[in-house]
């Protein structure tokens, strides 16, 4: 390709390359067919097809909904400097439908689980991640470890229904490490004591080493999962909204820039620290207009470096900012 963007080289050979490219990509001929039709060897036909691509004589357009999803994924990766992005088609009649993204997230987990070498997968909690785990096939992966990034207990000891670690470990036969703490400590002093436990230190260390982390995204509104599940009283919600809170990941509350909010709630959060380890994947799974502000802030603040969502959310993310 010449500097001016036009094809370079012998015009006659480019004509042959164009014909070979058309026969291969448009007419569906094999390289043997092309060799016969152009009167050249099979090796020459192969080189002509390669030349058509390298000289950009061929432009491939995928006329399928998945093609649009791939374009959106590439645009989001560039906009937010992501390591990983998967976009699934939206159902116009059900824009908040979790099934598609759950299947895509399960496929990403399965890819990691197929490794013969030990891998660590860390999970947040919530409805989205529970749906992802339900899409996993039965596997036997005793070499891997599944670890939770946060506890699944209320302050009174009762369990929340959306912790996915035990369910996932059962499905794939892996070792599992539940986070042995409540979601929130009573105060900072109690939190310090809890974090000094050997089991907790080990779990937090595993979270930091995780090869793949999947988290949900929570909005800061009256419909927020933390509110519905009883972890965030409405009076605290109002104070957080006034403080500029935009979203929540594993109970850590952050603002529009992705910075953690300095508030009493965050001083009681027992979850593993919210940080992206060098070279590791921290992927958010989220759909729905209600989560747009929270997901945008997490992306802009670098709290995550991967996202699995649908077309509608991807388009909305690209329109913002």
For each residue, the residues with C-beta under 8 A, 3 or more apart:
1: 5 6 7 8 54 55 56
2: 5 6 7 8
3:
4:
5: 1 2
6: 1 2
7: 1 2 14 55 56 57
8: 1 2 55
9: 13 14 51 55
10: 13 14
11: 14 15
12: 15 16
13: 9 10 16 17 48 51
14: 7 9 10 11 17 18 51 55 57
15: 11 12 18 19
16: 12 13 19 20 38 40 48
17: 13 14 20 21 48 49 51 52 55 57
18: 14 15 21 22 52 57
19: 15 16 22 23 38 48
20: 16 17 23 24 34 38 45 48 49 51 52
21: 17 18 24 25 26 48 49 52 53 57 58
22: 18 19 25 26 27
23: 19 20 26 27 29 33 34 37 38
24: 20 21 27 28 29 31 34 49 52
25: 21 22 58 60
26: 21 22 23
27: 22 23 24
28: 24
29: 23 24 33 34 37
30: 33 34
31: 24 34 35 42 45 46 49
32: 35 36 42 45
33: 23 29 30 36 37
34: 20 23 24 29 30 31 37 38 45 48 49
35: 31 32 38 39 40 41 42 44 45
36: 32 33 39
37: 23 29 33 34
38: 16 19 20 23 34 35 44 45 48
39: 35 36
40: 16 35 44 45 48
41: 35 44 45
42: 31 32 35 45 46
43: 46 47
44: 35 38 40 41 47 48
45: 20 31 32 34 35 38 40 41 42 48 49
46: 31 42 43 49 50
47: 43 44 50 51
48: 13 16 17 19 20 21 34 38 40 44 45 51 52
49: 17 20 21 24 31 34 45 46 52 53
50: 46 47 53 54
51: 9 13 14 17 20 47 48 54 55 57
52: 17 18 20 21 24 48 49 55 57 58
53: 21 49 50 56 57 58
54: 1 50 51
55: 1 7 8 9 14 17 51 52
56: 1 7 53 59
57: 7 14 17 18 21 51 52 53
58: 21 25 52 53
59: 56
60: 25
61: 67
62: 66 67 70
63: 67
64: 67 68
65: 68 69 89
66: 62 69 70 89
67: 61 62 63 64 70 71
68: 64 65 71 72 311
69: 65 66 72 73 87 88 89 311 314
70: 62 66 67 73 74 87
71: 67 68 74 75
72: 68 69 75 76 87 311 314 315 318
73: 69 70 76 77 85 86 87 314
74: 70 71 77 78 85
75: 71 72 78 79 314 318
76: 72 73 79 80 82 85 87 307 314 317 318
77: 73 74 80 81 82 83 84 85
78: 74 75 81
79: 75 76 317 318
80: 76 77 299 300 307 317
81: 77 78 302 305
82: 76 77 85 299 305 306 307
83: 77 281 305 306
84: 77 108 281 283 305 306 307
85: 73 74 76 77 82 306 307 308
86: 73 101 104 105 108 307 308 309
87: 69 70 72 73 76 308 309 310 311 314
88: 69 100 101 103 104 308 309 310 311
89: 65 66 69 100 310 311
90: 95 97 100 310 311 312 313
91: 94 95 97 100
92: 95
93:
94: 91 97
95: 90 91 92 287 288 289 310 312
96: 287 288 289 290
97: 90 91 94 100 287 310
98: 101 102 127 128 131 287
99: 102 103 131
100: 88 89 90 91 97 103 104 310
101: 86 88 98 104 105 128 132 285 286 287 308 309 310
102: 98 99 105 106 128 131 132 134 135 285
103: 88 99 100 106 107 135
104: 86 88 100 101 107 108 308
105: 86 101 102 108 109 129 132 135 214 283 285 308
106: 102 103 109 110 132 133 135 136
107: 103 104 110 111
108: 84 86 104 105 111 112 212 214 283 308
109: 105 106 112 113 121 132 136 168 212 214
110: 106 107 113 114 136 137 139
111: 107 108 114
112: 108 109 115 119 121 144 211 212
113: 109 110 119 121 139 141 144 172 174
114: 110 111
115: 112 119 144
116: 143
117: 143
118: 143 144 145
119: 112 113 115 143 144 145 211 212
120: 144 145 146 147 206 209 210 211 212
121: 109 112 113 144 145 146 147 168 174 210 211 212 213 214
122: 146 147 148 149 206 207 210 212 213 214 272
123: 129 133 146 147 148 149 164 165 168 213 214 215
124: 129 149 150 213 214 215 216 249 250
125: 129 130 148 149 150 152 160 162 163 164 216 250
126: 129 130 162 216 218 225
127: 98 130 131 162 216 225
128: 98 101 102 131 132 216 217 285 286 287
129: 105 123 124 125 126 132 133 162 164 214 215 216 285
130: 125 126 127 133 134 162 164 167
131: 98 99 102 127 128 134 135
132: 101 102 105 106 109 128 129 135 136 164 214 285
133: 106 123 129 130 136 164 167 168 171
134: 102 130 131 167
135: 102 103 105 106 131 132
136: 106 109 110 132 133 139 168 171 172
137: 110 171
138: 171 172
139: 110 113 136 171 172 173
140: 172 173
141: 113 144 172 173 174
142: 173 174 175
143: 116 117 118 119 174
144: 112 113 115 118 119 120 121 141 172 174 175
145: 118 119 120 121 174 175 176 177 206
146: 120 121 122 123 165 168 169 172 174 175 176 177
147: 120 121 122 123 165 176 177 179 203 206 207 210
148: 122 123 125 151 152 163 165 177 178 179 203
149: 122 123 124 125 179 207 213 215 250 271 272
150: 124 125 179 181 183 250 251 270 271 272
151: 148 178 179 180 181 182 183 270 271
152: 125 148 159 160 162 163 178 179 183
153: 157 158 159 160 181 182 183
154: 157 158 159 160 182 183 230 231
155: 182 184 186
156:
157: 153 154 182
158: 153 154
159: 152 153 154 163
160: 125 152 153 154 163 183 229
161:
162: 125 126 127 129 130 152 225 229
163: 125 148 152 159 160 166 167 178
164: 123 125 129 130 132 133 167 168
165: 123 146 147 148 168 169 176 177 178
166: 163 169 170 176 178
167: 130 133 134 163 164 170 171
168: 109 121 123 133 136 146 164 165 171 172 174 176
169: 146 165 166 172 173 174 175 176
170: 166 167 173
171: 133 136 137 138 139 167 168
172: 113 136 138 139 140 141 144 146 168 169
173: 139 140 141 142 169 170
174: 113 121 141 142 143 144 145 146 168 169
175: 142 144 145 146 169
176: 145 146 147 165 166 168 169
177: 145 146 147 148 165 202 203 206
178: 148 151 152 163 165 166 203
179: 147 148 149 150 151 152 200 203 270 271 272
180: 151 197 199 200 203
181: 150 151 153 185 194 200 270
182: 151 153 154 155 157 185 270
183: 150 151 152 153 154 160 231 251 269 270 271
184: 155 231 251 265 268 269 270
185: 181 182 188 190 191 194 268 269 270
186: 155 190 268
187: 190 191 267 268
188: 185 191 192 267 268
189: 192 193
190: 185 186 187 193 194
191: 185 187 188 194 195 267 268 269 270
192: 188 189 195 196
193: 189 190 196
194: 181 185 190 191 197 200 270
195: 191 192 200 201 204 270
196: 192 193 200 201
197: 180 194 200 201
198: 201 202
199: 180 202 203
200: 179 180 181 194 195 196 197 203 204
201: 195 196 197 198 204 205
202: 177 198 199 205 206
203: 147 148 177 178 179 180 199 200 206 207 272
204: 195 200 201 207 208 272 273
205: 201 202 208 209
206: 120 122 145 147 177 202 203 209 210
207: 122 147 149 203 204 210 213 272
208: 204 205 272 273 275 277
209: 120 205 206 277 280
210: 120 121 122 147 206 207 213 277 280
211: 112 119 120 121 280 281
212: 108 109 112 119 120 121 122 280 281 283
213: 121 122 123 124 149 207 210 280 281 282 283
214: 105 108 109 121 122 123 124 129 132 283 284 285
215: 123 124 129 149 249 250 282 283 284 285 304
216: 124 125 126 127 128 129 225 249 284 285 286
217: 128 247 248 249 284 285 286 291 294 295 298
218: 126 224 225 226 247 248 249 291 294
219: 223 224 247 248 290 291 293 294
220: 224 237 240 241 245 246 247 248 253 294
221: 224 227 237 290
222: 227 234 237
223: 219 227 228 290
224: 218 219 220 221 227 228 232 237 248
225: 126 127 162 216 218 228 229 248
226: 218 229 231 232 248 251
227: 221 222 223 224 230 231 232 234 237
228: 223 224 225
229: 160 162 225 226
230: 154 227
231: 154 183 184 226 227 251
232: 224 226 227 236 237 240 265
233: 236 237
234: 222 227 237 238
235: 238 239
236: 232 233 239 240 264 265
237: 220 221 222 224 227 232 233 234 240 241
238: 234 235 241 242
239: 235 236 242 243 263
240: 220 232 236 237 243 245 253 261 263 265
241: 220 237 238 244 245
242: 238 239
243: 239 240 255 261 263
244: 241 255 256 261
245: 220 240 241 248 253 254 255 261 263
246: 220 254 255 256 293 294 296 297
247: 217 218 219 220 253 254 291 293 294 295 297 298
248: 217 218 219 220 224 225 226 245 251 252 253 254 294
249: 124 215 216 217 218 252 254 274 284 298 303 304
250: 124 125 149 150 215 269 271 272 274
251: 150 183 184 226 231 248 269 270 271
252: 248 249 260 266 269 271 274
253: 220 240 245 247 248 260 261 263 265 266
254: 245 246 247 248 249 257 258 259 260 261 274 297 298 301 303
255: 243 244 245 246 258 259 260 261 297
256: 244 246 293 297 300
257: 254 297 300 301
258: 254 255 297 298 299 300 301 302 303
259: 254 255 301
260: 252 253 254 255 266 274
261: 240 243 244 245 253 254 255 265 266
262: 266
263: 239 240 243 245 253 266 267
264: 236 267 268
265: 184 232 236 240 253 261 268 269
266: 252 253 260 261 262 263 269
267: 187 188 191 263 264
268: 184 185 186 187 188 191 264 265
269: 183 184 185 191 250 251 252 265 266
270: 150 151 179 181 182 183 184 185 191 194 195 251
271: 149 150 151 179 183 250 251 252 274
272: 122 149 150 179 203 204 207 208 250
273: 204 208
274: 249 250 252 254 260 271 303
275: 208
276: 280 282 302 303 304 305
277: 208 209 210 280 282
278:
279:
280: 209 210 211 212 213 276 277
281: 83 84 211 212 213 305 306
282: 213 215 276 277 303 304 305 306
283: 84 105 108 212 213 214 215 304 305 306 307 308
284: 214 215 216 217 249 295 298 304 306 307 308 309
285: 101 102 105 128 129 132 214 215 216 217 307 308 309
286: 101 128 216 217 291 294 295 307 308 309 313
287: 95 96 97 98 101 128 291 309 310 312 313
288: 95 96 291 292 313
289: 95 96 292 312 316
290: 96 219 221 223
291: 217 218 219 247 286 287 288 294 295 313
292: 288 289 295 296 313 316 317 320
293: 219 246 247 256 296 297
294: 217 218 219 220 246 247 248 286 291 297 298
295: 217 247 284 286 291 292 298 299 307 309 313 317
296: 246 292 293 299 300 317 320 321
297: 246 247 254 255 256 257 258 293 294 300 301 303
298: 217 247 249 254 258 284 294 295 301 303 304
299: 80 82 258 295 296 302 303 304 307 317
300: 80 256 257 258 296 297 321
301: 254 257 258 259 297 298
302: 81 258 276 299 305
303: 249 254 258 274 276 282 297 298 299
304: 215 249 276 282 283 284 298 299 307
305: 81 82 83 84 276 281 282 283 302
306: 82 83 84 85 281 282 283 284
307: 76 80 82 84 85 86 283 284 285 286 295 299 304
308: 85 86 87 88 101 104 105 108 283 284 285 286
309: 86 87 88 101 284 285 286 287 295 313 314 317
310: 87 88 89 90 95 97 100 101 287 313 314
311: 68 69 72 87 88 89 90 314 315
312: 90 95 287 289 315 316
313: 90 286 287 288 291 292 295 309 310 316 317
314: 69 72 73 75 76 87 309 310 311 317 318
315: 72 311 312 318 319
316: 289 292 312 313 319 320
317: 76 79 80 292 295 296 299 309 313 314 320
318: 72 75 76 79 314 315
319: 315 316
320: 292 296 316 317
321: 296 300
